[in-house]
Amino acid sequence: MTWRIGVDIGGTFTDVAVVDEADGSIGVTKVSSTPDDFGRGVIEALEQAITRYDIEPDTVNLLAHATTVVTNAILQEKGARVGLVATRGFRDVLELRRSARSDLYDLFQDPPAVLVSRRRRMEITERIGADGEVVLPLAEDEIDKLIEDLKAAGVEAIAVSLLFSFLNDKHERRLGERLRAAFPDLPVFLSSEVLPEIREFERTSTTAVCAYVAPILTSYLARLKEAVEGRGLPAPYVMGSGGGVFEIEESLRMPAMAAESGPAAGVIAAALAGAQINRPNLLSFDMGGTTAKASLIRDGVVETTPEYEVGGDGSANRWLHGTGHPIRIPVIDLAEVSAGGGSIAWVDPAGSLRVGPRSAGAEPGPVCYGRGGAEPTVTDANLLLGRLDASSLLGGDLPIDYTRAEAAVAELIAAPLDLSVEDAAAAIIQVVNNAMAEALRIVSVERGHDAREFSLICFGGAGPLHAAALAEELEMMEVIVPPIPGAFSALGLVGSDVKRDYGRTFFAPLDEADPGALESTYRDLEADARHMLSRTEIPESEWVLERTADLRYVRQAYELNVTAHERIDEVALAALADGYHEKHELTYGHANRLERVQIVTLRLSATARLPELTLAQKIADRVGGGTEKARREVWFVNSRRTETPIHDRDNMAPGDGLVGPVVVESLDSTIVVPPGWVARMDDRGFILLTNKKGREA
């Protein structure tokens, strides 16, 4: 028996998913996250999982980890003291930014924080022109003084971003050699190594983010690697934001790739599940303790975006721009809102009910956890409405204090709004559902997709509690609750391939481009990729290298990505142009085939495929007796409190059908099946909810 293990750190819980490679059977362990030292929670969760499922460490083939270290360091502004070196006259590019603003009409909004303070932003005399030629040679005589200034500033990491280094990296490489010799113990990031692409601000921002989080990520992963290897487990892979895992060493070369790795893992798991149950068109909905995330999967393909912003309001509302720090790397396209089980409900000075963005997190957690939380949360509201067990959660491992939750909602929500406790709790759920429905609309309706043509796959500890209500809001007919929904993102970690994306700007009109030069650039990218893949010990027969190119019309400012041939020649260039015209028409509704097409950036996606997994939850071998274990009153929108059967998911068998209203409980989550819905278990442990009211209408 061999195993794969995935570990995902959430805002409230740290989840471990274990999968038997032979039959795809799944196990899950959840422990409270440890914000003071996330690694401690990871090790505790791993030890519990290994003991619970009797796993011998030498039978573990893969250990993958999704970390919040990068995102948390930026959100909490607790990264390294970075020194930034720029071309003379360009030290303030991080502060000047772009003209994008999150609110065009708020003249008093605060500008986003700058990761590198001005006193640690240094300049050096040099200049590469827009054609890649040297305009001013690198001032070697200034480097010694630059090193002294960086030492005096007490920097802990260094970022170098010189003008047009993506076209000619001669000056950056020379400066990097001197800095690495002078600071052998500090990470030094060159923009020509991190992001050899156009757009000065985005390139500098990505490089600065790498430097800002590198020391804390290095320390965390080194301690984690030592701890897991000391227990006989393999060194962990790290989940990337683009939907693949990579080695620790690779993550330290490009730390920005580890941002938002947990949400990415959940979408990968959703796509894997959809492929297995023949549901290629999905809206992915992940509701954890702190946030809710939505993403779209069409024809089995996960949507990605070439850049996003981390930190600021952009981390709470992914569609906002101009609030955080741009990172130009492939990221799974998500809409994210501050709406989780731990999101705090409050009444603003105008007397309006709000939910979030503050969260009770893992410490102290919701009021009902009895760990010192005093402000009511979404979890407390679900408890008071009967949707959660009033005595305990996590199979009895988490005692619940119902009375304390009731008192908090009564004092802080019901009294100010002049409502009953029950109506106040229902209002909290309504507010948070509206916010989450908006996120689902962002990735579907607002991008030209009809949500009614998709199934909603829900996961996260709180996702199945709210999914049916959200599906009704978007007129969707089917909800899919996969096995172990409360740890589904961890499951995505063990179903991800090793993957890394590369890019390099190659600026030329397509009809003037030299096919040989293009081919040479692609081969350079492939050499880097093959070097990375060779360290994985995955057979070369499982390697996949995919070429694409960012193209645009010559008078445009932004590009579209088009698939390229395996070998570049005149025929391949013509195919690129045709592909761009088609992509432009599909995206914008029109194309101009008489307009010249321009190459901007060549890209390569390198994947090493792991053996495919078939996921299956162990199904009960039940003889009579049914699955109902209790009854309690549960609040529903139209019927208010209704005596509702409570069923045990672990005792359900294939074909079991439950007509709502029903609540289905398991160790890691609770499913609410409203009136008018039917829940049925399939032979792989997936529960499918069907809206019978909508079908009849």
Salt bridges, closest charged atoms under 4 A:
ASP15 OD1 - LYS30 NZ 2.72
GLU21 OE2 - ARG4 NE 2.72
ASP36 OD1 - ARG40 NH2 2.66
ASP37 OD1 - ARG223 NH1 3.50
GLU47 OE2 - ARG231 NE 2.75
ASP92 OD2 - ARG118 NH2 2.85
ASP92 OD1 - ARG121 NH2 2.80
GLU95 OE1 - ARG121 NH2 2.67
GLU123 OE1 - ARG88 NH1 3.50
GLU126 OE1 - HIS171 ND1 2.64
GLU140 OE2 - ARG174 NE 2.89
GLU140 OE1 - ARG178 NH1 3.60
GLU142 OE1 - ARG88 NH2 3.09
ASP144 OD1 - ARG178 NH2 2.60
ASP149 OD1 - LYS145 NZ 2.93
GLU156 OE2 - ARG81 NH1 3.84
ASP169 OD1 - ARG173 NE 2.98
GLU177 OE1 - ARG174 NH1 3.32
GLU193 OE1 - ARG180 NH2 2.95
GLU197 OE1 - ARG328 NE 3.34
GLU197 OE2 - ARG603 NH1 2.75
GLU200 OE1 - ARG203 NH2 2.65
GLU202 OE1 - ARG98 NH2 2.88
GLU247 OE1 - ARG535 NE 3.14
GLU249 OE2 - LYS225 NZ 3.57
GLU250 OE1 - ARG253 NH1 3.18
GLU250 OE2 - ARG500 NE 2.91
GLU250 OE1 - ARG535 NH2 2.59
GLU260 OE1 - ARG318 NH2 3.70
ASP286 OD2 - LYS293 NZ 3.94
GLU307 OE1 - ARG328 NH1 2.60
ASP333 OD2 - ARG447 NH1 2.37
GLU336 OE1 - ARG318 NH2 2.96
ASP348 OD2 - ARG354 NH2 3.22
GLU375 OE2 - ARG358 NH2 2.76
ASP401 OD2 - ARG404 NE 3.51
GLU422 OE2 - ARG641 NE 2.41
ASP423 OD1 - ARG640 NH1 2.45
ASP450 OD1 - ARG452 NE 3.11
GLU472 OE2 - LYS693 NZ 3.12
GLU473 OE2 - ARG441 NH2 2.92
GLU475 OE1 - ARG452 NH1 3.67
GLU478 OE1 - ARG279 NE 2.84
ASP511 OD1 - ARG596 NH2 2.89
GLU512 OE2 - ARG596 NH2 2.86
GLU519 OE2 - ARG523 NE 3.06
GLU519 OE1 - ARG547 NH1 2.91
GLU519 OE2 - ARG567 NH1 3.87
ASP524 OD2 - ARG504 NH1 3.74
GLU526 OE2 - ARG547 NE 2.93
GLU540 OE2 - ARG530 NH1 3.07
GLU542 OE1 - ARG609 NE 3.53
ASP550 OD2 - ARG603 NE 2.72
GLU559 OE2 - ARG199 NH2 2.88
GLU559 OE1 - ARG328 NH2 3.89
GLU559 OE2 - ARG552 NH1 3.06
ASP578 OD1 - ARG593 NH1 3.99
GLU595 OE1 - ARG555 NH2 2.56
GLU628 OE2 - ARG631 NE 2.88
GLU643 OE2 - ARG631 NH1 3.71
ASP656 OD2 - ARG622 NH1 3.08
GLU665 OE1 - LYS629 NZ 2.91
GLU665 OE2 - ARG632 NH2 2.93
